[in-house]
Structure formats: structure tokens, C-alpha cells
């Protein structure tokens, strides 16, 4: 071989070897970057429930169906041991798709483990493809099964049951009114459910004749009736049902055949829970208009179930306070009733500390009036937020506690016992669920570079040995995800504040980066060591596009103590605004952020803060905002959570008029120079679309570049059509690129 050829061959071999070595040594950098389409194919988990004996887990999933233009809500079943032929291997068990109507939510196991009850908006008259052993039906379009419709065209959720072994889901309720909530009786032979007071066909016809298409804002409201229905009767009716029923029949209009009224309330009853001995029912009330206007609408009631089945029982009010109670559950002693609070305080005058957990003594089963004095707070010495909880088989409580940027599992044996932090992985634990008989625990877990999946542990002492039982979000592990870490600074008044920094892939801890300030909503929330991929939390896409994403946990955020959470009162936007700007100053001073390339954005309260901050400084080159108010009077009148707004601002509009003005962006909007992109749901009742029209009109008047997208039919959560959320983020990224000067 000539010398030149030998040299060329040697060089070629050396290059090939170098490339081979590089691909192994630096393999982590060869992962492809995350794309927009991939990002929006993530799967979330609204609910997880362990079977009573711990042998199975039912999982609710939520994912986009782009062809049908809906979010598919379906139930999956994980069970240990042998599974169906088409099941997916997950550790030592099997994961099986249980329902496929795309409209199935809120699963609950029967106490004997033989059935799973759930709510669904499917048509009861049509056959469904639910079956644990069905093959090839997962790709069917969501609209192939239709939806149950009320006469006014709205969707109607009804109660169904399905066997864990699979098969067709069986309707338990029918009618034109939506089932709000349900619960199993301890013997698994009957269920309790709540629905708005049913009307007969004649009542519906008379109302339509008199009012045509006119909606009486308060006049059409009516409260709930709570019914009991026998499961065997429902199963028998399903076997005898003809292929089609006349949905306009009197019986269908009046409600479920065989259902017996237990009690009624002038308010909405949701959720329901039954004591372990089956003697009492507890339920929470809320406004029938679904607008939180009066704190007195939110309370716990108890009903004695030992009375004559054919006679309604008057509910007994258990709480009367200035709090919004949520997630009630009976203790194993059949006497105490757990509940959480998200707004207000059950202990005194209204305030909005971090979410807490309590129990109240409901007295003896036969008492005509339960004792209400014994209210005790669980995890009282815990400095952070109690996010979700579940009861363990020994009567103790397992809770997800948020402290700083971590959400970890903690336990407590009783309200006065020591709090134990359970050893697990750094990151975020959510949706804990425990077996009634046994030690197994299921939960959702994620970290910044570890996508959310469902895990199963053998007990609270074995969290670090928990096994994943789903792999829906595996694709994210095959992409070059941004790395993140906490960042701390001191605000203008000396208060310590924390947030997260998410770096562009391959630039972890780099300096002088273009920075996008991404503000979380709430304000009762916090950013931290967790994974999320949706239209609301798209920080990973922004980082992949080249931005350092700064996520400040400003005052008002949870996980940092009640004083910190209450620190925004009565300076609803100006106080957290100072915290955020101090964080930006610190990043610039530390050489992390490029002061000439700053962007800002957020949704809901994050949009509110964005709107305010672009009036306080011109340093931001670009802004993206969604569902954020620019004034406070109309926002108070349109908001479905009015009492917390009034609390944040120190009074009602006529009581604190000056502050309603001083804490509003619209009165300083002439200072804005930042090109601003806006989005809103046309049917939003949390932050009315009028706020976005107002901001758009003002920017247009000032000649500031702006764009406004209105999503038809959407409320605050943009949950109707997945395309809306995808288009939102697609256009926000384009706006950041156009005016922020950062090329992907």
C-alpha cells in the first residue's frame, strides 16, 4: 500500500475511533432535543386508587386525542400476577386498559374489591369497548362512542361500575341531571350518589315554555338530592335493558329507577363519604352556581343512615366556619372526620394560610347533634403545605408535604404525635393512596428530569424501593431534557426568597444567559423539583428554545410557612412583584442572567403578575400573559372565588377602593413598552375574558405590539380541546423568539 494511502487509512480509522469513543463517553449529549409535538403527547394522572387488599391499582389517565380534538380520560388497571393477553409488563405485575370511552373519571373501589365505580359521560344506550382483554381498540376515536347529553345540550356524567377483570361498563344511574359525587356503602351492595334535584318531563316542558332560551342567573338554581341505589337492581336492569331506550321518557327525566332519596340540601353536595361502619354519611356543600361567593356555603354535614330507608333524613351541620373544606374522609374509629382546607381558616377569622389537614369529632352515630368543639389540626408543626393525604391501615395519616422546592411523604400517628419524614427520592410525591387491608402504597412521582409515572411501594418504609407500574411518559427519558436547580436571593425588605432555574440543554450553570421569568399561578402554589408538560407548565420547551427559565416562588407561594404565604396581604401584586424583580436583579448581579435579554410570562395569577410587572419596568423585551386581570373591581364581580380576592386586597371594593386602584395594572398601563402576547378562554369564570380585551385595547391604544388569542368554549383550565393549549404555547414560543431575540 502506498504511504499516502496508509496515512489516509490510519487517519480514517482514528476519526472513526474518536467518533465511536465520543458517542459512548458523551452519550448523554447525543439525545435529541424535545419537540413541541412530543411535549404535548405527555400523559397526566388525575387520580390513583389502591384496591382494598393492595393487589391492584386503578389509574386515571388524561392525554390528548388530536384527531377527535378532546382530552381522553380513561381508566387503567395494574394488578400483580397474571394479567390479560394484551397487558403491558410493568415489574412483577400487569398494566391493562380498563375503559376506552375517553370520558371516564373519579374511580373508586368497592370495599370488597369486586367492582370499580366511576363517572362517565358516555351514552348508556350504546355498547362500549371496555374490556381488559380487548385488543387494538385503544386507537379508536373518542367521538365514536358519543356523549350523553342533557336536553340543553350539556354533557351529563353518570355513575358506572366495571369489574376489575374487564368487560363492559354497566350504568348505575340515568337521567338528565349530572351525578356530582358518589360513595360505596361498606357492604358493597349499594351506592350513594348526589345530583341536582331532578325534574319530571312536565316540569322541564313547562320551564322551557315559559322561559324559552332565557337563563335566569340565580332563579334557575336548585340544590342537590342524595340517593341510595342498590347495585344488584342496577345490574338486573342492565341485563333486561333493550338495545335502545327512549331518552325522553318520564322515567328518564325524573332520574334513576329504584333510587331512594336519603336527604336533600339547597346547595351542591360534593364529595360524599360513608363511615366504615356504614351508619353515617358525610358530605361537603358548595354553591350551586359553582361560584364561591359566600363562605357560609362551604361546610360539612352528617346524615344518619340508620333511619327508615324510605324516609328522608335531615342533615346535621358539622362545621360552621370561615374555611373552604375539601377531601373529607372518615377515620377508622367511625367518630372523627378528616378534611383539608385550601382557602380560609376553620379556627377563626378568614385568612389564606397554606393548605392544612384537620379532623373534627362527629360524635356518636346515634347522637342528634354531634360534638363540634373538638377540632384538631394534623401536622400542625409542619412548616410547609399539606398537599394530599391518605389513611394507612393502622389509622395513621400519610401526607404529601411541600417544603421549599421538594414535596415529600410524611406520616403522623395522631394530631399530637411526632411527624416522621419517610425516606424516599428527592423530587415530588403526589396522589398517595394506601390499601385498607395491608401496607401497599401507590403514588405519582417525578423530578425535574424524571417524568411523572405511577409507583407502587410495599409500605411507607419502602419508598426508595418502590417500582414504577406505568411508563406512559418514557419518551421524555429519551430526550435531552433541561437541568434545573434551586436559586435563592434576598428581597428588598430582607426576606429570603427561593425559586428554580431551568437551564437550556447542555448549558447547565452557564453564565450570562437570556432569561425568561416564568411566574406560577395560584398564588397558593410553588415551583420545584417536579416534572410537568402541558400548556400551563411549558418551562422545558422555553429552556430548549434557548432561555434560562427563572421560576420565582414569590411571597404568597406555599412551602415556606404561613407568614410567607400571607405576606401578599393587602399588597396583592406589588409585594410579590418586588420579590420577583429582586430575584431578577440578583441573577443579573451574579452574572447568570443577561440584563439585555429578559422576558416575562405567566398564566392566571402568573398572568396577573406579568400584567403588573410590565407597568413597573421596561427592562423586559417580551411578555406572554394569559387569563390575568388588569383591574380589581370587575375581576371581583366576575371571579368565581370572590372572597379570597377581597381578602388579598383588604376588603370589598367599596371598603378598600384606593387599594383596588393602586394594585391594578390598568391605571399604570401607559408605562408599558413591552410587546405582549395574550390568551384567554372565552368562557372563563375565574378571570373573565373581559380583562384580556381590556389589556389588548389599552396596548393597541398605546401602539405597543400585541396579539390576543381567544379559545372558544374554554374555561380557565383550557381543558376542552387539546389543540387550544398546543396552539397557545406554539404562538407564545414564536412571540418570545420574535421579540426576545433568542433563536432556538
Rosetta blueprint (number, residue, H / E / L):
1 X L
2 X L
3 X H
4 X H
5 X H
6 X H
7 X H
8 X H
9 X H
10 X H
11 X H
12 X H
13 X H
14 X H
15 X H
16 X H
17 X H
18 X H
19 X H
20 X H
21 X H
22 X H
23 X H
24 X H
25 X H
26 X L
27 X H
28 X H
29 X H
30 X H
31 X L
32 X E
33 X L
34 X L
35 X L
36 X H
37 X H
38 X H
39 X H
40 X L
41 X L
42 X L
43 X L
44 X E
45 X E
46 X E
47 X E
48 X E
49 X E
50 X E
51 X L
52 X L
53 X L
54 X L
55 X L
56 X E
57 X E
58 X E
59 X E
60 X E
61 X E
62 X E
63 X E
64 X E
65 X E
66 X L
67 X L
68 X L
69 X L
70 X E
71 X E
72 X E
73 X E
74 X E
75 X E
76 X E
77 X E
78 X E
79 X E
80 X E
81 X L
82 X L
83 X L
84 X L
85 X L
86 X L
87 X L
88 X E
89 X E
90 X E
91 X L
92 X L
93 X E
94 X E
95 X E
96 X E
97 X E
98 X L
99 X L
100 X L
101 X L
102 X L
103 X E
104 X E
105 X E
106 X E
107 X E
108 X E
109 X E
110 X L
111 X L
112 X L
113 X L
114 X L
115 X L
116 X E
117 X E
118 X E
119 X E
120 X E
121 X L
122 X L
123 X L
124 X L
125 X L
126 X L
127 X L
128 X L
129 X L
130 X L
131 X L
132 X L
133 X L
134 X L
135 X L
136 X L
137 X L
138 X L
139 X L
140 X L
141 X L
142 X H
143 X H
144 X H
145 X L
146 X L
147 X L
148 X L
149 X E
150 X L
151 X L
152 X L
153 X L
154 X L
155 X E
156 X L
157 X L
158 X E
159 X E
160 X E
161 X E
162 X E
163 X L
164 X L
165 X L
166 X L
167 X L
168 X L
169 X L
170 X E
171 X E
172 X L
173 X L
174 X L
175 X L
176 X L
177 X L
178 X L
179 X E
180 X E
181 X E
182 X E
183 X E
184 X E
185 X L
186 X L
187 X L
188 X L
189 X L
190 X E
191 X E
192 X E
193 X E
194 X E
195 X E
196 X E
197 X L
198 X L
199 X L
200 X L
201 X H
202 X H
203 X H
204 X H
205 X H
206 X H
207 X H
208 X H
209 X H
210 X H
211 X H
212 X L
213 X L
214 X L
215 X L
216 X L
217 X L
218 X L
219 X L
220 X L
221 X L
222 X L
223 X L
224 X E
225 X E
226 X E
227 X E
228 X E
229 X E
230 X E
231 X H
232 X H
233 X H
234 X H
235 X H
236 X H
237 X H
238 X H
239 X H
240 X H
241 X L
242 X L
243 X L
244 X L
245 X L
246 X L
247 X L
248 X L
249 X L
250 X H
251 X H
252 X H
253 X H
254 X H
255 X L
256 X L
257 X L
258 X L
259 X L
260 X E
261 X E
262 X E
263 X E
264 X E
265 X E
266 X L
267 X L
268 X E
269 X E
270 X E
271 X E
272 X E
273 X E
274 X E
275 X L
276 X L
277 X L
278 X L
279 X L
280 X E
281 X E
282 X E
283 X E
284 X E
285 X E
286 X E
287 X L
288 X L
289 X L
290 X L
291 X L
292 X E
293 X L
294 X L
295 X H
296 X H
297 X H
298 X L
299 X L
300 X E
301 X E
302 X E
303 X E
304 X E
305 X L
306 X L
307 X L
308 X L
309 X L
310 X L
311 X L
312 X L
313 X L
314 X L
315 X L
316 X E
317 X E
318 X L
319 X L
320 X L
321 X L
322 X E
323 X E
324 X E
325 X E
326 X E
327 X E
328 X E
329 X E
330 X E
331 X L
332 X L
333 X L
334 X L
335 X L
336 X E
337 X E
338 X E
339 X E
340 X E
341 X E
342 X E
343 X E
344 X E
345 X E
346 X L
347 X L
348 X L
349 X L
350 X L
351 X L
352 X L
353 X L
354 X L
355 X L
356 X E
357 X E
358 X E
359 X E
360 X E
361 X E
362 X L
363 X L
364 X L
365 X L
366 X L
367 X L
368 X L
369 X L
370 X L
371 X L
372 X L
373 X L
374 X L
375 X E
376 X E
377 X E
378 X E
379 X L
380 X L
381 X L
382 X L
383 X L
384 X L
385 X E
386 X E
387 X E
388 X E
389 X E
390 X E
391 X E
392 X L
393 X L
394 X L
395 X L
396 X L
397 X E
398 X E
399 X E
400 X E
401 X E
402 X E
403 X E
404 X L
405 X L
406 X E
407 X E
408 X E
409 X E
410 X E
411 X E
412 X E
413 X L
414 X L
415 X L
416 X L
417 X L
418 X L
419 X L
420 X E
421 X E
422 X L
423 X L
424 X L
425 X L
426 X L
427 X L
428 X E
429 X E
430 X E
431 X E
432 X E
433 X E
434 X E
435 X L
436 X L
437 X L
438 X L
439 X L
440 X L
441 X E
442 X E
443 X E
444 X E
445 X E
446 X E
447 X E
448 X L
449 X L
450 X E
451 X E
452 X E
453 X E
454 X E
455 X E
456 X E
457 X E
458 X L
459 X L
460 X H
461 X H
462 X H
463 X H
464 X H
465 X H
466 X L
467 X E
468 X E
469 X L
470 X L
471 X L
472 X L
473 X L
474 X H
475 X H
476 X H
477 X H
478 X H
479 X E
480 X L
481 X L
482 X L
483 X L
484 X E
485 X E
486 X E
487 X E
488 X E
489 X E
490 X E
491 X L
492 X L
493 X L
494 X L
495 X L
496 X E
497 X E
498 X E
499 X E
500 X E
501 X E
502 X E
503 X L
504 X L
505 X L
506 X L
507 X L
508 X L
509 X L
510 X L
511 X L
512 X L
513 X E
514 X E
515 X E
516 X E
517 X E
518 X E
519 X E
520 X L
521 X L
522 X L
523 X L
524 X L
525 X L
526 X L
527 X L
528 X L
529 X L
530 X L
531 X L
532 X L
533 X L
534 X L
535 X L
536 X L
537 X L
538 X L
539 X H
540 X H
541 X H
542 X H
543 X H
544 X H
545 X L
546 X L
547 X L
548 X E
549 X E
550 X E
551 X E
552 X E
553 X E
554 X L
555 X L
556 X L
557 X L
558 X L
559 X L
560 X L
561 X L
562 X H
563 X H
564 X H
565 X H
566 X H
567 X H
568 X H
569 X L
570 X L
571 X L
572 X L
573 X L
574 X H
575 X H
576 X H
577 X H
578 X H
579 X H
580 X H
581 X H
582 X H
583 X H
584 X H
585 X H
586 X H
587 X H
588 X H
589 X H
590 X L
591 X L
592 X L
593 X E
594 X E
595 X E
596 X E
597 X E
598 X E
599 X E
600 X E
601 X E
602 X E
603 X E
604 X L
605 X H
606 X H
607 X H
608 X H
609 X H
610 X H
611 X H
612 X H
613 X H
614 X H
615 X H
616 X H
617 X L
618 X L
619 X L
620 X L
621 X L
622 X E
623 X E
624 X E
625 X E
626 X E
627 X L
628 X L
629 X L
630 X L
631 X L
632 X L
633 X H
634 X H
635 X H
636 X H
637 X H
638 X H
639 X L
640 X L
641 X E
642 X H
643 X H
644 X H
645 X H
646 X H
647 X H
648 X H
649 X H
650 X L
651 X L
652 X L
653 X L
654 X L
655 X L
656 X L
657 X H
658 X H
659 X H
660 X H
661 X H
662 X H
663 X L
664 X L
665 X H
666 X H
667 X H
668 X H
669 X H
670 X H
671 X H
672 X L
673 X L
674 X L
675 X E
676 X E
677 X E
678 X E
679 X E
680 X E
681 X E
682 X L
683 X L
684 X L
685 X L
686 X L
687 X L
688 X L
689 X L
690 X H
691 X H
692 X H
693 X H
694 X H
695 X H
696 X H
697 X H
698 X H
699 X H
700 X H
701 X H
702 X H
703 X L
704 X L
705 X L
706 X E
707 X E
708 X E
709 X E
710 X E
711 X E
712 X L
713 X L
714 X L
715 X L
716 X L
717 X L
718 X L
719 X L
720 X L
721 X L
722 X H
723 X H
724 X H
725 X H
726 X H
727 X H
728 X H
729 X H
730 X H
731 X H
732 X H
733 X H
734 X H
735 X H
736 X H
737 X H
738 X H
739 X H
740 X H
741 X L
742 X L
743 X L
744 X L
